[in-house]
Amino acid sequence: LYDCPRSGRPVRFTVEEQADFLGYIDKNPHQPKAAAARLLEETGKEASLDTFKRILKKVPMPGNVVGNQ
């Protein structure tokens, strides 16, 4: 079951490229456009700001409590 091809579009950025983007965000958390531009320069892959927001959503942020509230 896991060996079968999956439906949907393949990811645009590799895991390493996503980690690079998250590293740029760690350095300047209030400048996501600058981090996206820097990744564009390095990889040559264009993506919308929404793509980068989806990458950020996948990362657990400190201070966000899920569960008992």
N, C-alpha and C positions, 0 to 999 in steps of 0.2 A: 504494500500500500504506500509506503514512504518512498519507494523507488520510482513511482510513476510520475510523469511530468505534471506539474500543477497548472491550473488555469490562472490567468491574470498576467499582468505585465511584469517582467523582471525588474529588480531594483535598479535604480539609476546609479547609485553610489555604492561602492563596496564597503565592507565593514571597516576597513582601514581608513577610507575617505570620510566615513561618518565619524570615526573617532577623531580625525584631524579637525573636522568642523566643530565637534564638541570641545576640543582643546582650545580653539579660537574663541568659542563662546565663554569658556572659563576665564580667559584673559580679559575679555571685554563683554560682559553679559548684556549690556544695554545697546550693543551694536550688531545685531544679527545680519544686517545688510552688508556690513564690512566683512564679516566672517564668510558670508556667501560669496562675496566678490573675490576674497582671497582664495577660496576653494576653486572658484572658476578659473583664476589665473593658473593655479597649480595643475588642475586636471583637464581644463578645456571643456568640461561638461557644463552646459547651461541647465538651470532649473529655476522654477518659480520660488518665490519666498514661501509659499504654502508647502512646498516639498521640504524645505528646511524646518518649518514649523512642525511637520509630521515627524521629522527625525528627533526634534526636541521633545515631543510628546511621549516618545518611547522610553525616555530616560527618566528614572525616578528622581524627583527633586527633594532635597532635604526640607523638612518642615511640612510636607504634604502628608497628612495622616489619612490613611484609608482604613475604614472599618468602624470601630465603636466610636460613635460621636453623640 
